[in-house]
Amino acid sequence: MKVLVTGGSGFLGRRTAAYLEHLGWQVLLPSHGEVDITAEAELHEWFRRHTPEAVIHTAAVSDTGRCQREPEWSERINVGGSATLAKACREYGAKLLICSSDQVYSGSKVAGPHLEDETLAPNNVYGCQKLRAEQNCLKILPETVCLRLSWMYAKASLPNEHSHFLATLKGTLADESKPLLLPIYDRRGITDVADVVKNLPKALTLPGGVWNFGSENDSSTYDTVKAVLQELQLDAALGRLQKNEEAFAVLPRDLTMDQSRCKAVGILFPTTKEGLRSALKAEM
């Protein structure tokens, strides 16, 4: 399989490319200087020359704060770039898989775990852009597979990448002078990126549409970590665990996703608690 991975220098893209190469796939990883996904003519010429059979679109402006501050710039990449890729895939017969986000469920009046067919009205710019990207790609190319990803972490960090939930958690656990302050009004899945990556080849075989894609979770971030620390009998860390009662207090957030659709086709993820317990136990 010859596959284009966009965002190949990013948190998910780097790991995706490495895993697919390990499987023996031919992975195309053009830099932004080689091809601009927002430039339609340039992108079509690149497709004509390189003929990818599939595209895994991980490139995005995922910094929600920056999206709020620079919505026009992030719109051009998150929405415009996705649509341009969909047009190129339609023209050259490539399968398109785009990485969306659980942020599309932000602002939902419906309690989670959320289903793919819910009516959505995201309350932040990033969530709105990801939802429009899904809608536009499916309109241009109905065979597009849109994966709504949760918050992700890695068991091992790669050089020159931003911090993530597990790295921050392990750092705080190691520093006994720091309190472990976690929100009680934020509920969402938190997924090992390795579990996302290993399920991507099967995701490429899915029919077009929207798929929740990640670990299930039924608890707040505070209660999730508390349960994991209790299971691992990390009593000293439990003594430093504190409730953050300010974050999301005005607008409690529930981004939890129902994974029934993926489970029905054999795409499985450990729960958030199972994944975190495994990751922390490996450090003990």
ABEGO torsion letter per residue (X at the ends): XBBBBBGAABAAAAAAAAAAAAAGBBBBBBBAAABBAABAAAAAAAAAAAGBABBBBABBBABAAAAAABAAAAAAAAAAAAAAAAAAAAAAGBBBBBBBBAAAABGBABBOBBBAABBBBBABAAAAAAAAAAAAAAAABAABBBBBBBBBBBABBBBGBBBBAAAAAAAAAABAABBBBBBAABBBBBBBAAAAAAAAAAAAABBBEBBBBEBBBABBAAAAAAAAAAAAGBAAAAAABBBBAABGAABBBBABBBAAAAAAAGBBBBBAAAAAAAAAAAAX
